[in-house]
Amino acid sequence: MYSTILIPLDGSKRAEAILPHATQLARLYKANVVLLQVFELPHLIDLPKVEEGDFSALPHQHVTDVAESEKQAHAYLQSIVDTLTKKGIPAHQRIEFGPIAATIIRTATLEGADLIAMASHGSSGLEGVYYGSVAAGVLQRVDRPLLIVRAEN
């Protein structure tokens, strides 16, 4: 039923709440897993477009900040890839830049993902509006199955 599962992560333990669920599905369906971290860089809106990690057109401080964030994300995602691989689940990682919900959906299309699996950071009050906004944004626009697990606070 599922051959590729896309799992967006943001580096938080709450986002990782989806991993046991997605891992179980991947094992059941012998699916590949794609781990994704998306960086939305609103402070770079007026700067030239960043292509595939080519930050040469950006001012030096932005290059340093973006490159360091990308390096940390790579190490973080690779540790999860390694864990999944040890469990016999084929996995790889992607780091993308752009509007978060739209980039998740675009990456699902590019990877041929049959399922997007993510945790909702939703909670009550204003925090719920903020933390649940990515899951809600994906849900409103998605064209494929979406598994959302509410993460504990």
BELGIZI-V225131 format. One record per residue. RES is the residue in one small letter. SS is DSSP state (helix for helix, strand for strand, loop for the rest). OMEGA is omega as a letter, one per 30 degrees, with the letter a starting at -180 (999 if undefined). Layout:
res=RES ss=SS omega=OMEGA
res=RES ss=SS omega=OMEGA
This chain:
res=m ss=loop omega=l
res=y ss=loop omega=l
res=s ss=loop omega=l
res=t ss=strand omega=l
res=i ss=strand omega=l
res=l ss=strand omega=a
res=i ss=strand omega=l
res=p ss=strand omega=l
res=l ss=loop omega=l
res=d ss=loop omega=l
res=g ss=loop omega=a
res=s ss=loop omega=l
res=k ss=loop omega=l
res=r ss=loop omega=l
res=a ss=helix omega=a
res=e ss=helix omega=l
res=a ss=helix omega=l
res=i ss=helix omega=a
res=l ss=helix omega=l
res=p ss=helix omega=a
res=h ss=helix omega=a
res=a ss=helix omega=l
res=t ss=helix omega=l
res=q ss=helix omega=l
res=l ss=helix omega=l
res=a ss=helix omega=l
res=r ss=helix omega=a
res=l ss=helix omega=a
res=y ss=helix omega=a
res=k ss=loop omega=a
res=a ss=loop omega=l
res=n ss=strand omega=l
res=v ss=strand omega=l
res=v ss=strand omega=l
res=l ss=strand omega=a
res=l ss=strand omega=l
res=q ss=strand omega=a
res=v ss=strand omega=l
res=f ss=strand omega=l
res=e ss=loop omega=a
res=l ss=loop omega=a
res=p ss=helix omega=l
res=h ss=helix omega=l
res=l ss=helix omega=a
res=i ss=loop omega=a
res=d ss=loop omega=a
res=l ss=loop omega=l
res=p ss=loop omega=l
res=k ss=loop omega=l
res=v ss=loop omega=l
res=e ss=strand omega=l
res=e ss=loop omega=l
res=g ss=loop omega=l
res=d ss=strand omega=a
res=f ss=loop omega=a
res=s ss=loop omega=a
res=a ss=loop omega=a
res=l ss=loop omega=l
res=p ss=loop omega=a
res=h ss=helix omega=a
res=q ss=helix omega=l
res=h ss=helix omega=l
res=v ss=helix omega=a
res=t ss=helix omega=a
res=d ss=helix omega=a
res=v ss=helix omega=a
res=a ss=helix omega=l
res=e ss=helix omega=l
res=s ss=helix omega=l
res=e ss=helix omega=l
res=k ss=helix omega=l
res=q ss=helix omega=l
res=a ss=helix omega=l
res=h ss=helix omega=a
res=a ss=helix omega=l
res=y ss=helix omega=a
res=l ss=helix omega=a
res=q ss=helix omega=l
res=s ss=helix omega=l
res=i ss=helix omega=l
res=v ss=helix omega=a
res=d ss=helix omega=l
res=t ss=helix omega=l
res=l ss=helix omega=a
res=t ss=helix omega=l
res=k ss=helix omega=l
res=k ss=loop omega=l
res=g ss=loop omega=l
res=i ss=loop omega=l
res=p ss=loop omega=a
res=a ss=strand omega=l
res=h ss=strand omega=a
res=q ss=strand omega=l
res=r ss=strand omega=l
res=i ss=strand omega=a
res=e ss=strand omega=l
res=f ss=strand omega=l
res=g ss=loop omega=l
res=p ss=loop omega=a
res=i ss=helix omega=a
res=a ss=helix omega=a
res=a ss=helix omega=a
res=t ss=helix omega=l
res=i ss=helix omega=a
res=i ss=helix omega=l
res=r ss=helix omega=l
res=t ss=helix omega=l
res=a ss=helix omega=l
res=t ss=helix omega=a
res=l ss=helix omega=a
res=e ss=helix omega=a
res=g ss=loop omega=a
res=a ss=loop omega=l
res=d ss=loop omega=a
res=l ss=strand omega=l
res=i ss=strand omega=a
res=a ss=strand omega=a
res=m ss=strand omega=l
res=a ss=strand omega=l
res=s ss=strand omega=l
res=h ss=loop omega=a
res=g ss=loop omega=l
res=s ss=loop omega=a
res=s ss=loop omega=l
res=g ss=helix omega=a
res=l ss=helix omega=l
res=e ss=helix omega=l
res=g ss=helix omega=l
res=v ss=helix omega=a
res=y ss=helix omega=a
res=y ss=helix omega=l
res=g ss=loop omega=a
res=s ss=helix omega=l
res=v ss=helix omega=l
res=a ss=helix omega=l
res=a ss=helix omega=l
res=g ss=helix omega=l
res=v ss=helix omega=a
res=l ss=helix omega=a
res=q ss=helix omega=a
res=r ss=helix omega=a
res=v ss=loop omega=l
res=d ss=loop omega=a
res=r ss=loop omega=a
res=p ss=strand omega=a
res=l ss=strand omega=l
res=l ss=strand omega=l
res=i ss=strand omega=l
res=v ss=strand omega=l
res=r ss=strand omega=l
res=a ss=loop omega=l
res=e ss=loop omega=a
res=n ss=loop omega=999
